[in-house]
Amino acid sequence: MSDTVPTTAPAGGSLAEFVRRHDPDRFLCALFAPAERRETLFALVAYNHELARAREAARNPMAALIRLQWWRDAVEDAAAGKPPRRHEVAEPLARAVKGGCIEPADLLALADAREAEAEEDGEGIPTVPAFQAYLRGTAAALAVAGGRLLGAPPEALPGLQRRGAAYGATGVLRAVPALARQGRCLLPADALAVHGLTPAKVVRTPTAPALRAVAADLLAAEELRAPPPEPLPSRWIAAALPAVLARRDARRLLARGVAADPARTTGDKLAVTLAALRGKG
């Protein structure tokens, strides 16, 4: 099948298993969502994964943009009441849209924000403000959409946005080696230049010692720091729990820099579980 169209998944697959395999962090956090909303949250996270892999799965930026448009069309078809596309993620996503559980506008905005990745051709994101805007439109917007889905009130959404942006920032830093293997770098070029790096140099040496200083600079911005833990209602704490991982990841990045194999630890998983049980995210 062309790389411009998402591969049709085999029928009967488990959406929970799909998310566990492709986004284990958010899978763990979603387990603490109310049972009646959990499957829809899985659909949202799975959709985000499909958008995130658009550039990875495509041979060139144009093909990636076409893949993103395929998902926009799938969302618009669902909003219009048309039959869902035959795809492991598109079908449950369409049910969630038709049931009024997820706003189509939120889904379309997530696809729009991924164009920064789709158009990236090895030169990185140009500036720190552009990097922050990219995180607001992706990880932060996903946290807000998840919060809305779980019933978070409007006054809670700015806090979820900050938590999502913090998770997104540490996620990009943790993914530097994996992206380098694809010939890609999503770190802002101006932040790299301060420390004598370029996106091309990062691709060649994705664990360069100077990346520790780059991480310190990026994570010093208030917009990219997770707020301190605070009591949150159990019905929507799942949307905030990635911030638990963001705080732990930030400490590791500042202490040791970018690791070649940033695997999750048992301590990370326990920290998320304890935060959910204590109601502090």
Backbone torsions as a table, in degrees:
resi	resn	phi	psi	omega
1	MET	NA	146.7	-179.8
2	SER	-57.8	146.6	179.6
3	ASP	-75.8	-0.6	177.7
4	THR	-88.9	-7.2	-178.5
5	VAL	-123.8	130.1	178.4
6	PRO	-55.6	136.3	179.4
7	THR	-63.4	134.4	177.2
8	THR	-68.1	126.1	-177.6
9	ALA	-82.7	154.8	177.6
10	PRO	-64.7	142.9	-179.4
11	ALA	-66.6	150.8	173.6
12	GLY	85.1	4.5	179.2
13	GLY	-70.5	153.8	179.0
14	SER	-87.0	125.1	178.7
15	LEU	-65.3	-39.2	177.5
16	ALA	-60.1	-42.5	179.1
17	GLU	-66.0	-38.1	176.9
18	PHE	-58.2	-47.7	-179.2
19	VAL	-68.4	-41.4	179.2
20	ARG	-58.9	-38.1	-177.3
21	ARG	-74.7	-40.6	-170.9
22	HIS	-99.1	-23.8	179.8
23	ASP	-143.5	69.9	-174.1
24	PRO	-62.3	-30.0	178.0
25	ASP	-62.0	-53.8	-177.6
26	ARG	-71.3	-26.7	173.9
27	PHE	-60.7	-49.0	179.7
28	LEU	-58.5	-46.0	-179.4
29	CYS	-63.5	-39.1	-177.7
30	ALA	-66.4	-23.0	178.9
31	LEU	-61.2	-19.7	-178.5
32	PHE	-96.8	9.3	173.2
33	ALA	-80.5	154.6	175.5
34	PRO	-54.9	140.7	-173.4
35	ALA	-54.7	-37.8	-175.6
36	GLU	-72.6	-14.0	179.3
37	ARG	-109.8	-6.5	-170.3
38	ARG	-64.9	-44.0	-177.3
39	GLU	-64.2	-37.1	177.9
40	THR	-68.0	-37.9	176.3
41	LEU	-64.0	-39.5	175.1
42	PHE	-59.0	-41.1	179.3
43	ALA	-61.6	-41.5	178.8
44	LEU	-63.7	-45.8	-179.1
45	VAL	-66.3	-39.4	178.6
46	ALA	-64.2	-40.9	176.2
47	TYR	-60.3	-44.0	178.6
48	ASN	-60.2	-40.0	177.9
49	HIS	-61.6	-43.9	-179.6
50	GLU	-61.6	-38.5	176.5
51	LEU	-66.3	-42.8	-176.0
52	ALA	-64.3	-29.8	-177.2
53	ARG	-92.4	5.9	-177.4
54	ALA	-58.3	-45.3	-179.0
55	ARG	-73.5	-37.3	179.9
56	GLU	-61.9	-39.4	-174.1
57	ALA	-84.6	-10.7	-176.1
58	ALA	-102.0	152.6	-179.0
59	ARG	-76.6	-22.9	-175.5
60	ASN	-155.1	166.6	-178.0
61	PRO	-56.9	-39.2	-179.2
62	MET	-63.1	-41.7	178.0
63	ALA	-62.8	-37.2	178.0
64	ALA	-64.5	-40.9	178.8
65	LEU	-64.1	-35.8	178.2
66	ILE	-67.5	-38.1	176.6
67	ARG	-62.4	-42.6	178.3
68	LEU	-61.9	-39.5	179.4
69	GLN	-65.7	-34.9	176.2
70	TRP	-56.3	-42.7	-179.8
71	TRP	-71.9	-37.3	174.4
72	ARG	-59.4	-45.7	179.6
73	ASP	-61.6	-38.4	178.7
74	ALA	-62.9	-40.6	178.4
75	VAL	-66.4	-45.4	-178.5
76	GLU	-66.1	-36.0	175.2
77	ASP	-61.2	-44.3	180.0
78	ALA	-63.4	-42.8	179.9
79	ALA	-63.9	-29.4	-179.9
80	ALA	-86.5	-0.4	178.8
81	GLY	81.5	14.0	179.1
82	LYS	-77.7	160.2	178.0
83	PRO	-59.2	142.9	-179.1
84	PRO	-69.9	153.8	174.7
85	ARG	-71.9	147.0	-177.6
86	ARG	-77.7	96.4	-177.9
87	HIS	-160.3	142.7	-175.5
88	GLU	-55.2	-32.4	-179.0
89	VAL	-99.4	-39.0	-176.0
90	ALA	-61.7	-36.0	-177.2
91	GLU	-67.1	-51.9	178.0
92	PRO	-68.1	-29.4	177.0
93	LEU	-65.1	-41.7	178.4
94	ALA	-61.8	-40.5	178.2
95	ARG	-62.1	-40.5	-179.6
96	ALA	-66.0	-39.3	178.9
97	VAL	-67.6	-46.6	-178.7
98	LYS	-64.5	-31.5	179.2
99	GLY	-81.3	-1.3	178.8
100	GLY	76.4	16.0	-178.0
101	CYS	-81.7	-29.4	-179.4
102	ILE	-128.9	135.0	179.2
103	GLU	-76.8	125.6	176.6
104	PRO	-54.6	-34.6	-179.3
105	ALA	-61.6	-36.9	177.6
106	ASP	-64.9	-41.4	-178.9
107	LEU	-67.7	-41.1	179.9
108	LEU	-67.0	-37.6	178.5
109	ALA	-65.0	-36.7	177.0
110	LEU	-62.9	-40.0	177.7
111	ALA	-66.5	-41.8	179.4
112	ASP	-59.2	-42.2	-176.6
113	ALA	-65.4	-27.2	-179.1
114	ARG	-73.8	-7.7	177.5
115	GLU	-63.0	-27.3	177.1
116	ALA	-61.1	-35.9	175.6
117	GLU	-76.2	-43.8	-175.3
118	ALA	-61.5	-35.1	-177.6
119	GLU	-87.1	-8.4	-178.6
120	GLU	-67.9	126.8	-174.4
121	ASP	-121.3	29.8	179.8
122	GLY	102.1	-6.3	-179.2
123	GLU	-94.6	-1.6	179.2
124	GLY	76.3	178.5	172.8
125	ILE	-83.0	133.3	-166.3
126	PRO	-66.5	-41.3	-171.9
127	THR	-134.7	162.7	176.4
128	VAL	-61.6	-44.9	176.7
129	PRO	-58.6	-37.6	177.8
130	ALA	-67.1	-36.9	176.7
131	PHE	-63.3	-44.4	179.0
132	GLN	-64.7	-39.1	177.9
133	ALA	-64.7	-39.2	177.0
134	TYR	-60.6	-43.5	179.5
135	LEU	-68.4	-37.4	176.6
136	ARG	-61.1	-37.1	-176.4
137	GLY	-82.4	-15.4	-176.4
138	THR	-111.9	-89.4	-174.8
139	ALA	-62.0	-40.0	-179.4
140	ALA	-68.6	-43.0	179.6
141	ALA	-65.7	-34.2	176.9
142	LEU	-64.6	-42.0	178.2
143	ALA	-61.9	-40.8	179.0
144	VAL	-66.3	-44.6	178.7
145	ALA	-61.6	-40.6	176.7
146	GLY	-63.7	-39.8	177.7
147	GLY	-62.9	-44.4	177.6
148	ARG	-59.7	-45.0	179.7
149	LEU	-57.1	-38.0	-176.2
150	LEU	-89.5	-0.5	175.1
151	GLY	94.8	19.6	176.7
152	ALA	-65.7	137.9	-179.7
153	PRO	-73.4	160.8	-177.8
154	PRO	-54.8	-36.3	-177.6
155	GLU	-69.4	-16.1	178.8
156	ALA	-87.6	-14.8	-171.8
157	LEU	-67.1	-37.4	176.4
158	PRO	-59.9	-37.5	177.1
159	GLY	-66.0	-38.6	176.4
160	LEU	-66.3	-37.2	178.0
161	GLN	-61.0	-45.0	179.1
162	ARG	-64.4	-40.8	178.9
163	ARG	-64.0	-42.0	179.3
164	GLY	-65.5	-40.7	178.8
165	ALA	-64.1	-39.4	179.1
166	ALA	-64.2	-43.2	178.1
167	TYR	-64.3	-40.2	178.8
168	GLY	-63.3	-40.8	-178.7
169	ALA	-64.2	-48.5	179.4
170	THR	-67.6	-30.5	177.9
171	GLY	-64.3	-42.5	177.1
172	VAL	-62.5	-41.9	-179.6
173	LEU	-66.5	-41.4	178.3
174	ARG	-65.9	-28.8	-175.7
175	ALA	-87.3	2.0	-177.2
176	VAL	-52.7	-49.1	179.6
177	PRO	-63.3	-41.1	-179.7
178	ALA	-64.9	-41.6	178.5
179	LEU	-67.4	-37.0	179.6
180	ALA	-60.7	-35.0	178.8
181	ARG	-65.6	-20.6	176.0
182	GLN	-94.8	2.5	-177.0
183	GLY	76.4	27.0	-174.4
184	ARG	-124.9	155.7	174.2
185	CYS	-148.1	126.9	-179.0
186	LEU	-106.7	8.7	178.3
187	LEU	-79.3	147.0	-177.6
188	PRO	-66.5	131.7	-175.1
189	ALA	-62.3	-35.7	-178.5
190	ASP	-69.2	-35.4	177.1
191	ALA	-68.0	-36.2	177.2
192	LEU	-67.1	-40.8	-176.1
193	ALA	-61.5	-33.3	179.0
194	VAL	-56.8	-30.3	-176.4
195	HIS	-110.8	23.2	174.2
196	GLY	74.1	22.0	-178.9
197	LEU	-113.2	160.0	170.4
198	THR	-132.4	163.1	174.9
199	PRO	-54.7	-38.9	180.0
200	ALA	-63.9	-39.9	178.2
201	LYS	-65.9	-37.2	178.7
202	VAL	-65.9	-39.7	177.9
203	VAL	-61.7	-38.8	-179.4
204	ARG	-73.5	-38.0	-176.3
205	THR	-133.1	79.2	-171.5
206	PRO	-73.8	-4.0	174.8
207	THR	-118.6	29.7	179.5
208	ALA	-54.8	136.2	-179.8
209	PRO	-54.1	-32.4	-177.8
210	ALA	-65.3	-18.3	179.5
211	LEU	-66.1	-23.2	175.0
212	ARG	-61.8	-42.2	178.6
213	ALA	-69.6	-36.7	176.4
214	VAL	-61.5	-45.0	178.1
215	ALA	-59.7	-43.0	179.9
216	ALA	-60.6	-42.6	179.8
217	ASP	-63.9	-46.9	-176.5
218	LEU	-66.7	-42.2	-175.2
219	LEU	-80.0	-6.4	176.6
220	ALA	-75.8	-21.0	-179.5
221	ALA	-67.5	132.0	-178.1
222	GLU	-56.8	-35.3	-177.5
223	GLU	-63.8	-24.7	-176.1
224	LEU	-108.5	14.2	175.4
225	ARG	-106.2	131.1	177.8
226	ALA	-67.1	135.9	175.2
227	PRO	-60.1	157.3	176.7
228	PRO	-59.8	152.9	178.1
229	PRO	-57.8	141.9	177.5
230	GLU	-147.2	157.9	179.0
231	PRO	-62.1	132.7	179.8
232	LEU	-135.5	147.7	-179.9
233	PRO	-63.4	141.9	-176.8
234	SER	-64.1	-27.2	-174.3
235	ARG	-66.9	-26.7	179.0
236	TRP	-129.0	14.5	-179.8
237	ILE	-64.0	-25.1	-179.8
238	ALA	-56.5	-33.4	-179.6
239	ALA	-69.8	-21.7	-177.9
240	ALA	-96.5	-17.1	-171.5
241	LEU	-63.0	-28.0	175.7
242	PRO	-56.4	-23.1	178.2
243	ALA	-64.3	-28.2	176.3
244	VAL	-60.1	-44.2	178.1
245	LEU	-69.3	-36.8	179.7
246	ALA	-60.9	-41.7	179.8
247	ARG	-63.8	-43.0	-179.6
248	ARG	-68.1	-41.5	178.8
249	ASP	-64.1	-40.9	179.9
250	ALA	-60.5	-42.6	178.8
251	ARG	-61.4	-41.4	-180.0
252	ARG	-68.0	-42.6	-179.5
253	LEU	-63.3	-39.8	-179.5
254	LEU	-72.0	-29.4	-178.6
255	ALA	-84.8	-37.1	-170.2
256	ARG	-126.1	-7.7	-177.2
257	GLY	80.7	-166.4	-177.6
258	VAL	-77.6	128.7	-178.6
259	ALA	-96.5	150.2	179.8
260	ALA	-68.9	-32.9	-177.9
261	ASP	-134.7	81.1	-175.2
262	PRO	-79.7	63.2	-177.0
263	ALA	-71.0	150.8	175.3
264	ARG	-69.8	145.5	178.4
265	THR	-105.4	164.1	173.6
266	THR	-60.3	-36.0	178.0
267	GLY	-60.9	-38.4	177.3
268	ASP	-60.5	-47.3	-177.4
269	LYS	-66.0	-39.2	177.5
270	LEU	-65.6	-37.5	-179.5
271	ALA	-62.1	-42.0	178.2
272	VAL	-64.9	-44.3	-178.9
273	THR	-62.5	-46.0	179.3
274	LEU	-64.2	-40.2	178.9
275	ALA	-61.4	-41.6	179.4
276	ALA	-66.3	-42.9	-178.4
277	LEU	-67.5	-33.6	179.5
278	ARG	-84.4	-11.7	-179.6
279	GLY	71.7	34.8	-179.9
280	LYS	-131.5	118.8	-176.9
281	GLY	-129.2	NA	NA
